[in-house]
Amino acid sequence: MTNAPGMSVDRIDAPASTSRLDDQPDAARLGNPSFVWRFGQERRLAMIERYVSLEERRALDLGCGVGEYVRAFARQGADSVGLDVDPPRLAEARQRSADGGWSRTEFLAGAGEALPFPDRSLDVVVLNEVIEHVDDDRATLREVARVLTDDGRCVLFAPNRLYPFETHGVYLRGRYVFGNIPLVNWLPRALRDRLVPHARVYGHGDWAKLIAGGELEIVDQGYVFAGYDNIAARWPRIARVVRGVSYWAEGNVLGRFGLSHLVILRRRPDLARASWVPA
């Protein structure tokens, strides 16, 4: 994961610029990683495994933070790798894995636009609320296509433009305000991106634009609501109701207002077949 530009996905081919982001706090530049494993993380892990088995697979968490998902993948039987650009987070990830005795985990420094892996060497690539922070989302997906095996899958969670709250915080008069800010993502794109220059947001049709002309295709596409773990910790009965309604909505048109997109990608089968034809 690399620093986030203020680039709109309506202008996917526009050059990225990080000059405005150099002095931003880590919560803005890099997003907040999962520091603990709770219901929300377990639910997303189950969603990943709905589309691809992790057992005996080589799995990458791109933008791994402190490695909670990396260790979860190892727990499911994967040879699990985490990649991140932030040295302190990588150091903590390695320490947590060492303390827990996780031998099938590995942590590397690197960016999504230049993955340090050979062609077709990974069975699973997960980007969990990461692609909105990379310098170049199109280039990152090209790299994902390069490293995926022919039967591999990329599982991607990313911010939804129709969700009523902006979860990355905003900049107001040059001051960063962290929190869930209502209705920001419903503003015209140019205004929204001025308030949130540090993280993209995506509409339903943006994924097809991002992979157009490349080696990936969409296998499935849907929406995911939050885990509501903070609510559950204080008001468990309310959390049960909120979860029930939200997860019911994921299966119908109301899912369009979910917290995040869930997009499943694979290498195009025609390219996979062509790759084995002798020159």
Secondary structure, DSSP 4 states (H G I P E B T S, - for coil): --PPP---GGGTTSPP--GGGTTS-HHHHT-----S--HHHHHHHHHHHHH---TT-EEEEET-TTSHHHHHHHHTT-EEEEEES-HHHHHHHHHHHHHHT-TTEEEEE--GGG-SS-TT-EEEEEEES-GGGSS-HHHHHHHHHHHEEEEEEEEEEEEBTTSSEETT-EEETTEEE-S-EETGGGS-HHHHHHH-TT---B-TTHHHHHHTTSSEEEEEEEEE----HHHHHH-HHHHHHHHHHHHHHTTSGGGGGSSEEEEEEEE-HHHHHHTTS--
